Amino acid sequence: MAHLLRERLQPTRTAPATFAGKLPKKHWATLPEADIVPALLREAPSRVRAHAEAAPGDVRALLPPLDAPEAAVRAALRACAACPLHVETTAVPGEGPLGAAIALVGEQPGDAEDRAGRPFVGPAGQVLGATLPRRRPRPRPRSTSPTPSKHFRHRRDGYGKRLHETPDRGHVEVCRPWVVFELQRVRPQVVVALGVTAAHALLGRIVAVGRSRGEVLVRPGGVPLVVGPHPSAVLRAREGSDAVRAHLVATLQQARALAG
């Protein structure tokens, strides 16, 4: 049991205050893993650093030339085993034409994306497709859509259903070379970061989605970047779904205006 807990611990998401709110401290001693948690927490920073520093080097060794055919890029991505998420899931590449004006960067593939091997084909993708500004109808948006984490991070409920789990910092760091590679291939005029995970992956710092509304940030190389809510936020919102949708629409319209 101890070695399984050691492998599954998510130190970058450890939040004692939040945990205490879910499970009062008086019950902590009754947890079966209580005796090893302090040691795991002490080891966590070094384990995360080692993982983040080692894995990107492996990923960069897999990257094909920028002018490689799409089939070669997909084959290289499928061969990536830099993080444990590759064991049960499929690496999902970005999709869209090279030279697309806008790059839409999301979070990670969902269940539908993992099964189809394509980005934005699930419920969040349907929201995105309905909000994309168009001059004329198109079957697919004229944009490219890489994700900061290439594999679907999930857990299974009691019925075996795969439930979404947000990728942690280690997963995003491992996949960063892939995102940079895809953007270099496309060379978009504008990049849209959909959600906090995408913004963090592209800028290397935490960006508040609400506070950055309407702001034009700049990535290395001078490419403008705008930040908006992830389409899944529209689905998760209850009373404020219209406001979140309006924010997403405004962000996409802003990107369209910047791209000309």
N, C-alpha and C positions, 0 to 999 in steps of 0.2 A: 504493500500500500504506500509506503513512504516514497519509494522510487517513482511510482505513478504520480503522486502529488507533486514531487519535485519537478517532473517533466511538464505537468499541466499548470503549474503556478504561473499567474500572469502578473509579474511584479510591476510592470509599468502601469497597471490599472489598479494597483493596491490603494485603497482609500479607507484607512481605519475609521475615520469619522462616519463615512457612509455605511460601512460595515456595522458599526455600532448602532446606527439607526435601524438597520434591518434586523440585527440580532443583538439584544442587550448583552453587555459585558458579563453579566452574571452567568450566562450560558456558555461562554467561550470555553471554559474548562471541560465542558462535556463533549466538545467536538473530538472525533477520533484522531484528527490530525493535529490537535492542539500542541502536542509535545514537540513537533518538528517545525511549526510555523515560525518561531523566532529565528531559527537557523536559516530557514528559506529566505526570510526577509533580509537577513544580514548578507546572504550570498547574492541577492537579486541584482544589485547595481553592477557587480562585476560580471555576472552571467549575461545581463543585457548588453553591456559594452562589448563583451567578447563576441556575442552573436552579431551585433550590428557592425562591428569592425571586420569580421571574417567573411560574412556572407556576401556583401556587395562585391568584394574582389572576385568571388566565384562567379557572380552574375556577369560582371564585365567581361570575363573570359568567354562567356557564351554568346555575347552580342555579335551578330553578323555585321558586315559592312553596311553603311547607311543606304547604299544603292542596291542591296540584295533584293531578290524577288520576294514577294509576300509569302510564298510557300516556305522559303528558307527562314524567314523571320518566325513564322508559326512553328516550324520544326524546332528552332532553337528555344523558343519559349516553352514548348512542351517538354523539352529536355531539362529544364531548370528544376533543380531539386534543392535550392538554397534554403528553403524553410520547410517545416514539417507539414504545412498546409497542402503540399503537392500530393501527399499520399492518397487522400480521399477525394480530391477535387481536380478540375481541369483548369489549366491556365488560360485565361480569356484575353486575347489581344485586343487592342483598339481596332476600331472599324471606321472606314471612311476613306475618301480619296486623298492621295498625296497632293499637297498644295491647297488643301481646304483652308478657307479663310478663318474658320473658328475651330478651336479645339475645346471640347467639353470634357473636363476631367472630373470623374465621379469619385466613388469611394472604393468599392470592391464589387466583384460580380455577386449577384444574388443567386437564389436557388435556380430560377429560370435561366439566368445567364450561364451558370455553371453547366446545366444540362444541355443548353443549345450551343455553347462555345462562342456566344456573341454578346456584346454589351447592350444594355438598355433594351432588353426584350421582355422584361417582366413588368409588374405593376408600376414600378417607378418609371420605367421606360415609356409606358403608355402616357403617364402624366407629362413627361418631358416632351414626347411627340405632339401632345395636344397644345403645348404652350410655346413651341418653337415658332418664331415669326417667319413667315414665308411670303415671297412675292408671288409664287404660284405653287399649286399642289405638287408635292414630291412624295414618292413612296418612302424615302429615307431622308433624314436631314443631311444637308450638305455640310457635314462637319466630321471631325474625327473624334473618337471618344476613348482615349486610354484611361486606365484606372490606376491609382497609386498602389493598390494591392491586387495582384493578378489572380489570386485564388479566393474562393468563397469560404470565409471563416464562419463556422457554425457550431451549434450544439444540437443534440437530438432530444426531443421531449420523450415522454413515456410511451408514445405511440410510434416512435421512429422518425417523426417528421423533423426535417432540418430547419432549425431556427437561426436567424441571422445573429451574428455577434460582430461588433465593431472591431476592425483590425487594430492591433496595438502598434505602438511606435516601432517595435522591432520588425513587424511585417512590412510596414511602410518603408522603413530604411532599406530592407533587403530588396524591395522592388523598385526603389528610386532609379537605379540605372535603366531599367526598362522604360519607365515613364519619360526620362530624359531622352532616351534613344528614339522613342516613338515621336516625340515632339520635334526632335532634330530631323527626322525623316519627313515630317509633314511641313514644317516651317510655317505655322499658321500666323496670321496677322494679329490675332487676339486669342488669349487663353481664358476660358471660364472655369473657375474652380467651384465646383458644386459641393458645398459643405465644408466643414471644418477640417476633415481629414485631407481632402484634396488641397486646400489652401496651405495646410501645414507641410504637405509633401512638396509642394511647388515652391514655397517661400522659406521653408526651414524654420518657421516660427508660428506660434498660435495666432490666428486671426479671428476676431469676433465677426461672425457673418452679419449680424444686425448693424453693428457700428460701422462696418466698411461699405454699407450700401451706398451706391453711387460713386464710390472712390475708384480711381484707376491706379492700380499698383503696377510695378514694373519688375519683371523677372530678369535674371541675368541675360544679357544680349539685347536688352531694350524692348522686349516684347511686352506689350501691355497686358495686364491681367485684371479681371474683375471677379468678385466673389459673390456668390448667391447661395440660397438654400438648396440642399439636395432635393430632387423630386420626391424622395421618400418622406421628407419632412411634411409635405402636403398630405400624404396618406396618414401619417402619424398624428398630425394636428387634429384637434376636435373642434372646439369653438373658433379657433383662429385659422382654420384652413384657408379661408378666402384671402386673408392677409399674407399668408406664406406663399400662396399661389401668385398673388399680385407681385410680391417681391421677386419671385422666380421669373415671371414674365418681364418685369422691369430690367432685371439683370441681362436676360437674353436680348432684349431690345437695345440695351446699352452696348452689348458686344457687337450686335449687328451694325449699329451706328459707327462704332470705332473701326470695324472692318471695311466700311464703305460700300 
